[in-house]
Structures are given as structure tokens and as C-alpha cells.
Amino acid sequence: MKSRAIKVLSAISAVLIGMLMSGFGFTTEMGHPISTICLLFGLGLAFGGFIYFVKIAISND
């Protein structure tokens, strides 16, 4: 039970951090490489966290 709660919290935190990084990368006026890296890494982290959350939800552990 405890490890499942940790997995769920890590998936939710990955989605939230991904959204924050995407927002930072989309709105920042920094140079091209920094904003692009933040935007793409944030989107990947948000989608990856969502997929991990769905994987946890359908597992029978």
C-alpha cells in the first residue's frame, strides 16, 4: 500500500512539474535553446507522468 501511494504521488508530481516547465518554456524570453529544452522536457515529463499514472491505475498490485 505504501509503495503504491509513493508511485501515485510521483506520477502526479511528474505531471505537475512537467506542466510548470512547459509553461516556463512557453512564456520565457530567454534564448532559443533554453526555452525549447524546457518546453519539450516539460511536455515529455507531463505525458510520461500521465502514462505512468494510467499504468499504476490498471495494475493489480
Secondary structure, DSSP 4 states (H G I P E B T S, - for coil): -HHHHHHHHHHHHHHHHHHHHHHHHHH--S-HHHHHHHHHHHHHHHHHHHHHHHHHHH---
